Amino acid sequence: MLAFDHLVVYGESIENDIEKASKQNEVVVVKGGHHEPWGTYNYLAFMNNNSYIEWLGIEDKEKAHASDNPLIQHTAYAHQQKMEEPIQFALRTNQMDKLIHHFNKQEIPYQGPFPGSRVKPDGSTLKWRMLFPKYQMNDEILPFLIEWEGEGNQPPNEESVNEMDFSTIQVGVSDIQKASKQFEQTYRLGQPKIIHNQNEHYIAEWPLDNGRLQLVKGEGLKANFGDLVMSR
């Protein structure tokens, strides 16, 4: 089963965003590191159930805008549009090669897998792979898939883990029925549970290894980490 890995939040000055989150929600945030080939850097807030929030910033605009990595392209787009908010999220897998085979068999357009790495503050190197179903970043959100090498992106110590769990990620879509079929086929999720709400709309929901994925009528992203809600 897929798991929620992390929420990506873009900001012009992520240090200011982190300071605000730390004061308002008492969130512990640690420095992640630098992605030299992409011209980006990050800070991370680790949660209880093997999930985290990533604040992703640009330190080399030329590198970021020239990158062929879809997440960095999306980050560069967010920079152009001044979108200081959650922009993407990752689903974790340990079977990326099987998903690539699935994409090829079902003729699902995708990009990758892209290798990724960064040097952590302790000097060790973290490595991973990313797989991106193709999507129009100005019109829709399709989460990307991530597979970590070794034990993955772990907090540096117990004091860095926030006492809150990821619970739900909501994706706003214009047509829930159409989007549900796309998510079913792309991520091999099976049929969703249908939840009716008070606004005469319904929610399509799938279980994840550490929470729930929901499609709702509307736009943007909304992620729940206990009492902390990150949305746009």
Secondary structure, 3 states (H helix, E strand, C coil): CCEEEEEEEECCCHHHHHHHHHHHHCCCCEEEEEECCCCEEEEEEEECCCEEEEEEEECCHHHHHHCCCHHHHHHHHHHHHCCCCEEEEEEECCCHHHHHHHHHHHCCCEEEEEEEEEECCCCCEEEEEEEEECCCCCCCCCCEEEEECCCCCCCCCHHHECCCCEEEEEEEECCHHHHHHHHHHHHCCCCCEEEECCCCCEEEEEEECCEEEEEEECCCEEEEECCEEEEC
